[in-house]
Amino acid sequence: MRVTRFDTAPKYSPPLHTGVDCKRLQGMEAGPTERFWVGLSVYHPGGAAQTSPTMEETIYTVLDGELVVSAQGRDETLRKYDSVHIPKGEQRSVENRSSKPATLLVAIAIPPGAKT
């Protein structure tokens, strides 16, 4: 068992994200995992992840607040405990259009053979 304490979880800066604070909870900088990594992102009001393809299969779960996830030509507003699955390579964007911060749990697959 490997525990990551939130106050010591490593910060990371994903490309094409603005107004978003991110921490790695498991995998990558937080310690090795085999099939996925997990992060926590706080989207401040106006914070966004610009449109780009997902590098691997991805699941987003909103833990607090609301976020608009856009993919396949449609917008979906996700609220507390809503989740979305995004296949590898799909173009997506995420935006906090509200006046309150939103917290997003992120789980992303690790490609076979990749070193974490």
Protein Blocks (a to p, Z undefined) as FASTA:
>chain_A
ZZddfkloccdddehiahiacddfbgjjlopcfkbccddddddehiacdddddfbdcddd
dfehjddddeehiacdddehiacdddehiacddddfbfbdcdddddddddehiaZZ
